[in-house]
Amino acid sequence: MTEGSFTAAQMEAITADDGPLGIIAGPGCGKTTVLAGRIAFLIRERGLDPSSILAVSFTTEAARALRAQVGQKLGSVASDVSIHTLHALGRRVIDTWAPRLGFD
């Protein structure tokens, strides 16, 4: 990741302190690129375990684009990052917890 490829505001989001981070921007503003940069930063610079990262998008297209960009930045390590749509994450939670709670 090179700092020259990001604006100052994007770098601020990518390198933000620990804790919740909201990125609000219109279409085509680089949200996916910033999220991919943030994920790569957390893994490379902060030493987070890739399997401890969850990224959730609203659309399948956005999830695919994020997976592709994270893959370009991290290589094979990217497959350990969980990137899902909100619907897919909900389905995974239901499939995991419903049987444990006594539901079919």
C-alpha positions in Angstrom: 0.0 0.0 0.0 1.5 3.3 -1.0 0.3 6.5 0.7 0.5 8.4 -2.7 -2.4 6.4 -4.1 -4.8 7.6 -1.3 -6.2 11.0 -0.4 -5.5 12.3 3.1 -9.0 11.5 4.2 -8.7 7.9 2.8 -5.4 7.5 4.7 -7.0 8.7 7.9 -9.7 6.0 7.5 -7.2 3.3 6.6 -4.9 4.0 9.5 -7.5 5.0 12.1 -7.2 3.8 15.7 -8.8 0.7 16.9 -12.6 0.6 17.3 -15.6 1.1 15.1 -15.1 3.0 11.9 -17.8 4.4 9.7 -17.0 5.3 6.1 -19.7 7.4 4.5 -19.3 8.4 0.9 -21.2 8.5 -2.4 -20.9 6.2 -5.3 -17.5 6.0 -7.0 -15.7 7.7 -4.1 -13.4 4.8 -3.3 -15.1 3.2 -0.4 -14.2 -0.3 -1.5 -10.6 0.7 -2.1 -10.4 2.3 1.4 -11.9 -0.8 3.0 -9.5 -3.1 1.2 -6.7 -0.8 2.3 -7.9 -0.8 5.9 -8.1 -4.6 5.9 -4.6 -4.9 4.5 -3.3 -2.3 7.0 -4.8 -4.2 9.9 -3.2 -7.4 8.9 0.2 -6.2 7.7 0.8 -3.3 10.0 -1.2 -4.1 13.1 -0.7 -7.9 13.0 -4.3 -8.9 13.1 -5.2 -12.5 12.3 -7.0 -12.4 8.9 -9.6 -14.8 10.2 -10.6 -12.3 12.9 -11.8 -9.7 10.3 -15.3 -9.5 9.1 -16.4 -7.2 6.3 -20.1 -6.9 5.5 -21.5 -5.3 2.3 -25.1 -4.8 1.1 -24.6 -6.2 -2.4 -23.1 -9.2 -3.9 -21.3 -7.0 -6.4 -19.7 -5.0 -3.6 -18.6 -8.1 -1.7 -17.0 -9.5 -4.9 -15.2 -6.3 -5.6 -13.9 -6.1 -2.0 -12.8 -9.7 -2.1 -10.9 -9.0 -5.4 -9.2 -5.9 -4.0 -8.2 -7.6 -0.7 -6.9 -10.5 -2.7 -4.7 -8.2 -4.8 -3.3 -6.6 -1.7 -2.8 -9.7 0.5 -2.5 -12.6 -1.9 -3.4 -16.0 -0.4 -3.9 -14.6 3.1 -7.0 -12.9 1.8 -9.0 -16.1 1.7 -9.0 -16.1 5.6 -10.8 -12.8 5.7 -14.6 -13.1 6.0 -16.3 -10.9 3.4 -20.0 -11.4 3.1 -23.2 -9.7 2.1 -25.5 -8.8 5.0 -27.9 -11.5 3.7 -25.2 -14.2 3.5 -24.0 -13.3 7.0 -27.5 -13.6 8.3 -27.9 -16.9 6.7 -24.7 -18.2 8.2 -25.8 -17.1 11.6 -29.1 -18.8 11.2 -27.6 -22.0 9.9 -25.1 -22.0 12.8 -27.3 -21.0 15.7 -30.8 -22.3 14.9 -30.0 -25.9 15.5 -28.2 -25.0 18.8 -31.4 -23.1 19.9 -33.7 -26.0 19.1 -35.0 -24.8 15.7 -35.1 -26.8 12.5 
